[in-house]
Amino acid sequence: MGKRFKGILAILLGAVLLALGARASSFVFISKAGAAATSTATSTVAIPPPSDPQSERTALEQQLADLEKQIEENQQKINEYQKQGKSLSGEISSLNAKISKLNLQIKAINVQLQQLNKDIGTTQQQINQTENQIDGHKTALGDSLQALYEADRESTMEILLSNNRLSDFFGNLNNITLLQDNIRVALNEIVRLRQQLLEQKQQLSTEKSDTENLIAIQQSQKTGLQSTQQQKSTLLKVTKGKESEYQKILTQTKATAAQIRSRIFELLGGGELTFEKAYNYAKLAEGATGVRAALTLAILDRESKLGKNVGRCSYKTAMHPTRDVPYFLELLGKLGIDPTSQSAYVSCANSHGAYGGAMGPAQFIPSTWKLYSAAISKVTGNTPPNPWNNSDAFVATGLYMQDLLASQSCVSYANANKSAVSYQTLLERCAAAKYYSGGSWYTYRFWYGQPVVDRANEFQDDIDTLNASNGN
């Protein structure tokens, strides 16, 4: 047996014993005079999980479900009041429903944060256990190398002569050979552990990001609660409870078509864009996809303030190096844009290490932009389409939302809950949440999805006013 082959077997043998779960395992390598070189590898005892975590999770999920049901009921009340027309009593009732809904949302987020904190603790524990297993393998391999060093100092002939019987020598060689299948399993286990560790760390990053997002959303809801309460107090103070005074105020404050047209949106690279111009871009997307223009406007407003906030980081520090960077550089080369310039800045990676790299007003990552590139070009005529170009960005959002609205999960969600809330609201809520968080959409259906739908309805009022003023 050559020294290199013998050395590989010795190293891997230690890994086998650990992979099989040995806590204080030893292996024997036959050396001069039949002496045994023994290596011991110790693994850390896993910390036991909290007592009955499933019961705790079930209780939290039930509590959250009850709160979400109440939120839906309040949303339904708000929708009903809005359909009844403008009256002082109706407006006060609507504001009360909004206040109740915001209070419930704040409570619901507290429950979700409790869930996330438990999940973070569990994930961190899993990471510690995986790292301990990997460390145990390293220890075993180090001890194996030491044993190999001592054994390989002697020649094969000397090892042969050190055995009393020839059968002992060949018996040990045969035993090592029989371990090769287990060694292969152990190698796969080592690779699996490292991949598992990467996945666990990514999961931890996502959970921490979700926590930060929910805390920020909750703070926004608290601000909204204060604002709505102040709005109610001011309305009652100004009108003194009289319907006639309320109708005067309503007439004075109603937005006119001219005021809507003068609303200015600052879009990066697009100068100043009036609402009417932004609507024209959204209509272009609506004509190609069937997604209502107001929803496209709401998504872009939520994602980047209609292009105002499109990222402040270089692709070098923010973007996934293999999934996105190659196409990003290829795209910018075709567009003639310097990838190091500020005009090519993208969204930053988060504080927990998750990649950023989203581009332009629509906030698409390069790999997703590539998927929709041909479809965008068919609508706008731009080849290649530019993620920082207004028309391309609006159309990209419409195309993506079209797919999300038709997704099985959103259709199922809308069908399951349409008895409480309108089908369109549910469908758009789901699609907006998916636009933001992908597979985690259910967590964000109220906190991101519903505000987008509310914003879209506000934009729809503006659009209807514009169309009425134009005789449409």
Secondary structure as GFF3:
##gff-version 3
##sequence-region A 1 472
A	DSSP	alpha_helix	3	19	.	.	.	ID=ss1
A	DSSP	beta_strand	24	30	.	.	.	ID=ss2
A	DSSP	three_ten_helix	32	34	.	.	.	ID=ss3
A	DSSP	beta_strand	36	42	.	.	.	ID=ss4
A	DSSP	alpha_helix	53	83	.	.	.	ID=ss5
A	DSSP	alpha_helix	88	151	.	.	.	ID=ss6
A	DSSP	alpha_helix	156	162	.	.	.	ID=ss7
A	DSSP	alpha_helix	166	178	.	.	.	ID=ss8
A	DSSP	alpha_helix	180	239	.	.	.	ID=ss9
A	DSSP	alpha_helix	243	253	.	.	.	ID=ss10
A	DSSP	alpha_helix	257	261	.	.	.	ID=ss11
A	DSSP	beta_strand	264	267	.	.	.	ID=ss12
A	DSSP	beta_strand	271	274	.	.	.	ID=ss13
A	DSSP	alpha_helix	275	289	.	.	.	ID=ss14
A	DSSP	alpha_helix	293	304	.	.	.	ID=ss15
A	DSSP	alpha_helix	315	318	.	.	.	ID=ss16
A	DSSP	alpha_helix	325	335	.	.	.	ID=ss17
A	DSSP	three_ten_helix	342	344	.	.	.	ID=ss18
A	DSSP	alpha_helix	366	380	.	.	.	ID=ss19
A	DSSP	alpha_helix	390	405	.	.	.	ID=ss20
A	DSSP	alpha_helix	408	417	.	.	.	ID=ss21
A	DSSP	alpha_helix	423	437	.	.	.	ID=ss22
A	DSSP	three_ten_helix	438	444	.	.	.	ID=ss23
A	DSSP	pi_helix	445	449	.	.	.	ID=ss24
A	DSSP	alpha_helix	450	469	.	.	.	ID=ss25
###
